[in-house]
Amino acid sequence: MRTSFYHYLMTERDPHKKDTITLFANEAYLDVGFPKQSDDYQKISHYLELNGDYLPEMSIFDEAWERYLEKDK
């Protein structure tokens, strides 16, 4: 069983780095409604489209998702 996307994303948090995925991870940490247990792309994508005001482009989520899948291999 793979870990949730949120669990992976939390490994990307860093208070000093300013790349887009790190900023996404830092903001997702503060988002109490984020689907923390999900590993479903569609569910998370839909959530972010409706609630992810902190995510300037969905392509950032797509890149993070690709890293998530690579890490799980």
Residue frames as qw, qx, qy, qz and C-alpha x, y, z in Angstrom:
[[0.000, 0.889, 0.458, 0.000, 0.00, 0.00, 0.00],
 [0.433, 0.386, -0.028, 0.814, 1.45, 3.34, -0.95],
 [0.198, -0.412, -0.433, 0.777, 1.50, 6.35, 1.29],
 [0.232, 0.854, 0.446, -0.136, -0.89, 9.20, 0.75],
 [0.465, 0.647, 0.109, 0.594, 0.06, 12.07, -1.51],
 [0.292, -0.906, 0.048, -0.301, -0.10, 14.41, 1.48],
 [0.816, -0.500, 0.193, 0.215, 2.39, 12.26, 3.38],
 [0.729, 0.249, 0.217, 0.599, 4.77, 12.45, 0.42],
 [0.173, 0.827, 0.133, 0.519, 4.19, 16.20, 0.04],
 [0.523, -0.849, 0.054, -0.052, 5.14, 16.78, 3.68],
 [0.822, -0.211, 0.195, 0.492, 8.61, 15.41, 2.87],
 [0.472, 0.520, 0.236, 0.672, 9.02, 18.40, 0.53],
 [0.256, -0.944, -0.186, -0.090, 8.39, 21.03, 3.23],
 [0.650, -0.044, -0.143, 0.745, 11.22, 23.40, 4.05],
 [0.114, -0.893, -0.296, 0.320, 11.09, 26.87, 5.61],
 [0.278, -0.639, 0.314, 0.645, 14.10, 28.07, 3.62],
 [0.308, 0.075, 0.735, 0.599, 13.67, 26.73, 0.09],
 [0.332, 0.498, 0.171, -0.783, 11.47, 28.72, -2.28],
 [0.075, 0.056, -0.813, -0.575, 10.90, 26.38, -5.24],
 [0.540, -0.144, -0.259, -0.788, 7.29, 25.86, -6.33],
 [0.712, -0.206, -0.661, -0.117, 6.82, 22.37, -4.90],
 [0.383, -0.107, -0.617, 0.679, 8.26, 23.37, -1.53],
 [0.213, -0.044, 0.131, -0.967, 5.95, 26.38, -1.41],
 [0.659, -0.169, -0.487, -0.547, 3.03, 24.11, -2.34],
 [0.634, -0.170, -0.718, 0.231, 3.97, 21.69, 0.45],
 [0.171, -0.037, -0.473, 0.864, 4.28, 24.48, 2.99],
 [0.414, -0.069, -0.049, -0.907, 0.84, 25.84, 2.08],
 [0.693, -0.151, -0.623, -0.331, -0.80, 22.39, 1.95],
 [0.419, -0.079, -0.736, 0.526, 0.44, 21.83, 5.50],
 [0.098, 0.099, 0.354, -0.925, -1.62, 24.83, 6.61],
 [0.524, -0.050, -0.405, -0.748, -4.72, 23.69, 4.66],
 [0.410, -0.127, 0.762, -0.485, -6.89, 21.90, 7.23],
 [0.780, 0.321, 0.232, -0.485, -9.27, 20.64, 4.54],
 [0.333, 0.538, -0.714, -0.298, -6.62, 18.98, 2.34],
 [0.953, -0.044, -0.113, -0.279, -7.51, 15.32, 1.65],
 [0.205, -0.720, 0.654, -0.104, -4.68, 13.96, 3.79],
 [0.672, -0.154, 0.720, -0.082, -5.42, 10.25, 3.42],
 [0.768, 0.571, 0.169, -0.234, -5.98, 10.21, -0.33],
 [0.410, -0.345, 0.649, 0.541, -3.77, 8.70, -3.02],
 [0.478, 0.580, 0.645, 0.134, -6.35, 9.43, -5.73],
 [0.306, 0.007, 0.268, 0.913, -5.23, 11.95, -8.37],
 [0.107, -0.544, -0.549, -0.625, -8.76, 12.97, -9.38],
 [0.464, -0.745, -0.471, 0.090, -9.95, 13.56, -5.83],
 [0.493, -0.497, -0.059, 0.711, -6.93, 15.69, -4.89],
 [0.236, 0.153, 0.410, 0.868, -6.96, 17.56, -8.20],
 [0.204, -0.675, -0.565, -0.428, -10.65, 18.39, -7.81],
 [0.498, -0.720, -0.342, 0.341, -10.09, 19.56, -4.24],
 [0.444, -0.323, 0.112, 0.828, -7.24, 21.84, -5.31],
 [0.118, 0.385, 0.510, 0.760, -9.21, 23.29, -8.21],
 [0.330, -0.752, -0.473, -0.319, -11.94, 24.35, -5.78],
 [0.581, -0.802, -0.121, 0.063, -9.90, 25.16, -2.67],
 [0.776, -0.170, 0.076, 0.602, -6.25, 25.53, -3.59],
 [0.161, 0.982, 0.088, 0.054, -6.06, 29.31, -3.85],
 [0.427, -0.770, 0.404, 0.248, -2.46, 29.05, -2.67],
 [0.661, -0.005, 0.626, 0.414, -1.55, 27.03, -5.78],
 [0.174, 0.615, -0.166, -0.751, -0.90, 29.50, -8.63],
 [0.548, 0.383, -0.553, -0.498, -0.89, 26.80, -11.35],
 [0.935, -0.108, 0.207, -0.269, -2.20, 23.23, -11.40],
 [0.752, 0.502, -0.403, 0.139, 0.96, 22.22, -13.27],
 [0.072, -0.586, 0.663, -0.460, 2.75, 22.47, -9.89],
 [0.775, -0.157, 0.459, -0.404, 0.44, 19.79, -8.53],
 [0.913, 0.380, -0.099, -0.109, 1.05, 17.69, -11.64],
 [0.430, 0.623, -0.583, 0.294, 4.82, 17.92, -11.17],
 [0.355, -0.434, 0.664, -0.494, 4.52, 17.01, -7.49],
 [0.901, 0.053, 0.234, -0.361, 2.25, 14.10, -8.43],
 [0.790, 0.498, -0.354, 0.049, 4.86, 12.78, -10.87],
 [0.119, 0.565, -0.692, 0.433, 7.53, 12.95, -8.15],
 [0.662, -0.236, 0.484, -0.522, 5.13, 11.14, -5.81],
 [0.950, 0.234, 0.004, -0.205, 4.66, 8.32, -8.32],
 [0.584, 0.585, -0.515, 0.227, 8.41, 8.08, -8.95],
 [0.176, -0.521, 0.666, -0.504, 9.18, 7.87, -5.25],
 [0.801, -0.105, 0.373, -0.456, 6.67, 5.05, -4.88],
 [0.823, 0.408, -0.367, -0.151, 8.35, 2.84, -7.50]]
